């Protein structure tokens, strides 16, 4: 679930927490999509509070990535636990997303 969405000077910061499963992905997608810029969005997804990603959550990340990319923007992930990073690696999603250890490193990339 979303614990916070902030509009920072250099990006939209979305902080996600808990177990991301199919039950929450559609509302999450709509909430996040409604907050990102229509042109050249910069999106930072902070996953430091996420304990699990289901296949539906992976699909959510991919759909958001595609929208941001179509709008000539950039989306990065930060703060992944070892478990969540392993899920991204096993599924090949770590090749799609730029992953950073923390918010500061991710924001530096978005500037």
C-alpha positions as CSV (number, residue, x, y, z in Angstrom):
1,X,0.0,0.0,0.0
2,X,1.0,3.6,-0.4
3,X,2.1,5.2,2.8
4,X,2.9,8.6,1.2
5,X,3.1,10.5,-2.1
6,X,5.2,13.6,-2.1
7,X,5.8,16.1,-4.8
8,X,9.4,17.1,-4.4
9,X,11.2,19.7,-6.5
10,X,13.0,17.0,-8.6
11,X,10.5,14.1,-8.5
12,X,7.4,12.5,-7.3
13,X,8.3,10.3,-4.3
14,X,6.0,7.3,-3.7
15,X,6.7,5.4,-0.5
16,X,5.2,1.9,-0.5
17,X,4.9,-0.4,2.5
18,X,3.8,-3.9,3.4
19,X,3.0,-6.8,1.2
20,X,2.1,-5.8,-2.4
21,X,-0.4,-8.3,-3.7
22,X,-3.1,-8.4,-6.3
23,X,-5.7,-6.9,-3.9
24,X,-3.9,-3.6,-3.8
25,X,-2.4,-3.1,-7.2
26,X,-5.3,-1.5,-9.1
27,X,-5.9,1.2,-6.5
28,X,-2.1,1.8,-6.2
29,X,-1.8,2.2,-10.0
30,X,-4.6,4.7,-10.1
31,X,-3.3,6.7,-7.1
32,X,0.3,6.8,-8.5
33,X,-0.8,7.6,-12.0
34,X,-2.9,10.4,-10.8
35,X,0.1,12.1,-9.1
36,X,2.7,11.9,-11.8
37,X,3.4,14.6,-14.4
38,X,1.9,14.3,-17.8
39,X,5.2,15.2,-19.5
40,X,8.7,14.1,-18.5
41,X,7.8,12.7,-15.1
42,X,10.5,11.8,-12.6
43,X,9.2,9.1,-10.2
44,X,11.0,7.5,-7.3
45,X,9.4,4.4,-5.7
46,X,10.8,3.9,-2.2
47,X,10.3,0.2,-1.5
48,X,12.2,0.1,1.8
49,X,9.0,-0.8,3.6
50,X,7.9,-3.4,1.2
51,X,8.1,-7.0,2.5
52,X,6.8,-8.9,-0.5
53,X,6.0,-8.4,-4.2
54,X,3.4,-10.7,-5.9
55,X,3.3,-11.2,-9.7
56,X,0.5,-8.6,-9.8
57,X,2.8,-6.1,-8.0
58,X,5.5,-6.8,-10.6
59,X,3.0,-6.1,-13.3
60,X,2.1,-2.8,-11.6
61,X,5.7,-1.8,-11.6
62,X,6.0,-2.6,-15.3
63,X,2.8,-0.8,-16.2
64,X,4.0,2.3,-14.3
65,X,7.4,2.1,-15.9
66,X,5.8,2.0,-19.4
67,X,3.6,5.0,-18.7
68,X,6.6,7.0,-17.4
69,X,8.7,6.0,-20.3
70,X,5.9,6.9,-22.9
71,X,5.8,10.3,-21.2
72,X,9.6,10.7,-21.8
73,X,10.2,10.4,-18.0
74,X,12.3,8.3,-15.7
75,X,11.3,5.9,-12.9
76,X,13.7,4.5,-10.3
77,X,13.4,2.2,-7.3
78,X,15.1,2.6,-4.0
79,X,15.6,0.8,-0.7
80,X,14.8,-2.7,-1.7
81,X,15.2,-5.4,0.9
82,X,17.2,-8.5,0.0
83,X,14.0,-10.5,-0.5
84,X,12.4,-8.0,-2.8
85,X,15.6,-7.5,-4.8
86,X,15.8,-11.3,-5.1
87,X,12.3,-11.3,-6.6
88,X,13.3,-8.7,-9.1
89,X,16.4,-10.5,-10.0
90,X,14.8,-14.0,-10.4
91,X,12.0,-12.5,-12.6
92,X,14.5,-10.5,-14.7
93,X,12.9,-7.2,-13.6
94,X,16.2,-6.0,-12.2
95,X,17.3,-5.6,-15.9
96,X,14.4,-3.2,-16.5
97,X,14.6,-0.9,-13.5
98,X,17.4,1.2,-12.1
99,X,17.7,0.2,-8.5
100,X,19.4,2.4,-5.8
101,X,20.3,1.5,-2.2
102,X,18.4,4.6,-0.8
103,X,16.4,7.7,-1.6
104,X,19.4,10.0,-1.7
105,X,21.2,8.0,-4.4
106,X,18.0,7.6,-6.4
107,X,17.2,11.3,-6.2
108,X,20.7,12.1,-7.4
109,X,20.0,10.1,-10.5
110,X,16.7,11.9,-11.1
111,X,18.3,15.4,-11.0
